[in-house]
């Protein structure tokens, strides 16, 4: 069923791509209905089960790589988020990218991304997990770079790819270490029998796996790629960068929680980095003016909170994480989509240029207010509940672990920033009368279509009513997810109200601090701006090392390749000749002067061979000497056909067939190109150059002569092909052609390499002939 | 065939191929590479010792172990497999070269497209210049291809 779901989603992507969705409205609804239908199917099939749903498909067992799917509470929680928000985003996208001719491609990548993301949350096999993980990396790269002629898009996409791709490789290394050590390749096996103790191997694996999670979820100091990726179209930002992809790191940590939670490094690393990220990103969010930039940093801060929660093992902390994941998806998604609608309607995303939109954009206003309640952590909405449980757990932990204080500070700074952001969104965009900066009056305001509002509105309503439904409809989901994270069955009931205690007072303090900071306005901002300039970021390191790599590559290629073609060829041939001269001494004993005699099995054979030889010689001379345009091309084909005949004579039918085919193809290709090119004679060379060239040619020729004599000497050892023929005779079922068996079996990897070369050549030809052109000397536009 | 005759043929192919490559002309470069590919395929083939054997295709299964005629009965299939790979790769390289010549013709606006002697990365180009691609599909085909090579316009 799960594999089928992935297939259905990928197929729907292909259908949407091929049917030109920009021309029809039905595409939007199709895109929304498919994920919901899949969700309904999975829900019906799994909720009835008492046990965890399993699915197993053998893929590459010799690499320990199987498609083992496992759908426990945690996976189901993410499945609901991925498919539910996916449906809303698919509906929304159609109106956001209205009339974009590449909408189909966007849908295709979106659905492929959805499938990869589901693969992540379902995979039990760690290697399959990695495959899907990188699947999201690549599809998100394509989604971010959608507006692909814009430099900012390209740069954002590139940085995201490098950071998350690199982190993914670190994670793979961690998986391999742990897999080698334990002999198990599934999460469930690791969780059932946690790697005992804190030996070096486990610690190294843990650090590498966490590196993968931190890069994917943009934790400090990798927090720069996510805001950079905001150049993506808004639906992609809303989907990838709030609800799903950045949560993959959270998911990884939650999934491996039972295996690692007792490790001494787990708690300090997760709580420490989470708290720092939360504080730094919260402050950065307040200093931004771009709506999406603010939301991006707020997302990072929220992810930091979730890491703080998952670093602990108490039930309260895990409830905080699960409720936090759910609430965040329900409020950040609509906020992102609203930012897109505001931009669509007013032509700007700069909060300084927005004011008084409450009446014209009243639908968006409702969505933003409903979501901001949860963002600001007002009692009793989702954000508040999550923070309440988290603070409670941290206060208990503070007796035993100093890092909990760091966590508390981080959470409070984050909470302050969230309150500030919520007020800023509602007040500055919608309520205040006058904007800070001049407004572009040329853009005609148009409210979003009802269908565009439908998706985010549905999410906002679910988020708004969450306090009512959390302990009824969502209770089994939350309980199962908490149980899956903790590794043992838990009974969970979320309380909306914990009473007037220290925790509640801390929440109020954060809320008050946020409100106060907002009332102080620019004075706060000036202080903050001065502070954030000092925050270190991996950004400059990445840019610097990329620049260094490019400079180094250019230095090397100038140093090694800034030669003329003649010098290049002389060096290559010289090296080849040198090798032969060096080994000729050892191989010399192979040579037998009697080979030089002209022997033939029969007069007919001699006659045939002589003809072939003579024809080839004449044709080669024609290729060499003719200044005509067509003659040398035909002569080259004559050489090729003679070589083909030679293969026929010496019992090599596969070679003859291939050579014939290639000869025809090359001939056609050259003629086709030649037809388009004007005639041009080669330059006249000075006499010195001519003599030098003839010299090089003669040396090469003699080199070939010696090589043939040496190679054809009597063999001193049994050829290895004898064993190949024998094995084929005995073991190959159904195969008769030994050459084929060698290509596909004995030397299969050679053939794989050959296919790779052909694929690269094909891509090269395609890009040369068709689409792209390097644009030299253009500075990237400033970001 | 005598080894001597084959060696002579290889000598001529290699020599003329090399000379053609050095002629500083795109089309002659392609022709020269074609000759050299043939020469090297023949060199590899000569490693079989040029003894005639049966085509290395066995009778269809079921084959009985006691009917095994011995490996010497067949022509050595290993060089065949290697040359097969070489032919296909040679074709890939040739196709790429042909596309490159066509591209040079386009970029250089039909002039001096055949000049391949000095072919080095631009010395003054910033490394970043090579990292950004431009979509030409959206532009009219005639948008002054020559201008791109010099960077004079836009």
Interface residues (C-beta under 8 A of the other chain):
Chain A: X148 X149 X151 X154 X547 X550 X551 X553 X554 X557 X558 X561 X562 X563 X564 X565 X566 X569 X573 X595 X596 X597 X598 X599 X600 X601 X609 X610 X613 X616 X617 X620 X621 X623 X624 X629 X632 X633 X636 X639 X640 X643 X646 X647 X649 X650 X651 X652 X653 X654 X655 X658 X659 X662 X665 X666 X669 X670 X673 X674 X676 X677 X678 X680 X681 X682 X683 X685 X693 X694 X696 X697 X698 X700 X701 X702 X703 X704 X705 X707 X708 X709 X711 X712 X713 X714 X715 X719 X720 X721 X722 X723 X724 X725 X726 X728 X729 X730 X732 X733 X734 X735 X736 X737 X738 X739 X742 X743 X747 X750 X751 X754 X757 X758 X760 X761 X762 X764 X765 X768 X769 X771 X772 X773 X774 X775 X776 X777 X778 X779 X780
Chain B: X1 X2 X3 X4 X5 X6 X7 X8 X9 X10 X11 X12 X13 X14 X15 X16 X17 X18 X19 X20 X21 X22 X23 X24 X25 X27 X28 X30 X31 X34 X35 X38 X39 X41 X42 X43 X44 X45 X46 X47 X48 X49 X50 X52 X53 X54 X55 X56 X57 X58 X59 X60 X61 X63 X65 X68 X71 X72 X74 X75 X76 X77 X78 X80 X81 X83 X84 X85 X87 X88 X89 X90 X91 X92 X93 X94 X95 X96 X98 X99 X100 X101 X102 X103 X105 X107 X110 X112 X113 X114 X115 X116 X117 X118 X119 X120 X121 X122 X123 X124 X125 X126 X127 X128 X129 X130 X131 X132 X133 X134 X135 X136 X137 X138 X145 X148 X149 X151 X154
